[in-house]
Amino acid sequence: MALTSPGQKSRMVEDLQICSENSMPRLKQRLVTTAKNELSSGINTQDVLHVGIVGAGLAGLRCAEILIQEGITVTLLEARDRLGGRVCQSKLLGHLVDMGPNWIHGTDNNPIVELAESSGSKLVSPNESTYVYDSTGMLMNDRRASNVSTAFWDILADAFRYSNDNCHTIAPSLSLKDYFLERLSKGSLEKEAQSSVLEFAETWGAFIGDSFERQSLKWFWLEECLDGENLFVSKTHQSIIRRTADIATKNADIHLSTIVQSIESRCGLDGLRAVKLKTANRSFDFDEVVVTVPLGCLKMGTVRFIPELPQHILHAIKDTSYSRLEKVFLAFPAPFWETSSKDVPQNERATPNAEHKFPMFTQFLRSSYAPEGQDSWTVEMVALSSTAIFGDLARPVLMFCLWDASAAHVTSAITSLDPHDDEYYRVVEKLLRPFYTRLPNYQDGNPDCIPTEALATNWQNDEYAGKGSYTNFQTHASGKQSSDDPAIDDHFRSLRHGLPERSIWFAGEHTAPFIALGTSTGAYWSGEAAATRIIEAYMLGSSPQLGSGCA
């Protein structure tokens, strides 16, 4: 989605160009020259450098891959008993489903696309049609749904441009909802149509993992993604993680189920800096440390930094925000919603006609028909069942995306339950019943219409994920624009820069180029960037403060 007028450069493009100044191809060329100089002078910095990486998600694995390729010794410390971090899978109907990211946002020059294609991960593009159920549970006709959707996307595009052009003057308390309310009040739509557009706008929560009334208008421009399609990774991210981890698993010293409690920057007797990491039962010493734990973990203070992090980093961690998107999967004996409705008896709640192909996306707007406590939910459903879209990977599975109150409700209901127990299934199925029973061809008592398995994420209660999902950009309490307002873009730059003077670097989707913040692509790029900067500092001597003396 373009933020700017023709010929105008967006903030995203400017930032990406800055981040690309030290790209790997350019670094490779400089390393060749440096290697020749080292051979002639007898210098070899590779032999002495030992880098510790905290966290073995996409950022940590990519960072390790780059460092190892340049001959640097790497130790990976991961709190979980597996690699991948928030990129993980669970089994449903005997097949894997992604519990973390499902999508690749933007295909232009996206390294995750290349990884997916080279590792055999099938990528699919969703069909354009969408089912929309209104607040009474009735399916909107195609014309009405198209008009509502078009009005939403038009206003959203205008909000992007407005945010990009006026960021410095927009009050931090203004939300995307505020912008919609103002635009709709000044438009020509009838009141009923305005209400429908506003209700449809709440589906933006599936993208940001939060209510759209908490989406900052001031920082909305940060939501722009890479150009190109948004693709669904239908064969899961498993092979992508394996491909990224290949070099690390063969060459790095990997410690799983290892929780880092503290990171201490030290100055040795020889005047050189070092970093000591402590776990519950041992310590590690490194020349440099890359911290790739999620933003939520930094917010929780999971790792203690000695000395304490400087104020500009603490403010950056405090002021940036973290989403809470959750997903629920329901598996059925057969995809009843995909079947032609001829000769199929209809439940009075179900959609009466399914003569055309069922879309990948279905939006359930504020569900006033749902039980108390669920009647304010807006839910996005993704059908993984179409053979036209998924081919032989199609499954009779529905994936429900939840955020805000709905996500909190589901996670609180299942936290104390064992996913393998019958009670877990009963709780999850009951919460989603108001929605799947609205689908075409649903029939009470028909075995094909009764879920056989249920599976839900629980990121909000996952300490290693920082009790959340990924970075987003929320409003702040201050009512008017002032010089004291948090500069979120500068905060991300601070996290991206890290503390090289203390031999501490940060990586993760929260330190990515603006255009990839909060994405798996951003995590991958951030790990690459941290590794590149360390290599430059030690092997190219581009930063004289590194590796030679204490502050």
Order of alpha helices (4+ residues) and beta strands (2+ residues): alpha-alpha-beta-alpha-beta-beta-beta-beta-alpha-beta-beta-alpha-alpha-alpha-alpha-beta-alpha-beta-beta-beta-beta-beta-alpha-beta-alpha-beta-beta-beta-beta-alpha-beta-alpha-alpha-beta-beta-alpha-beta-alpha
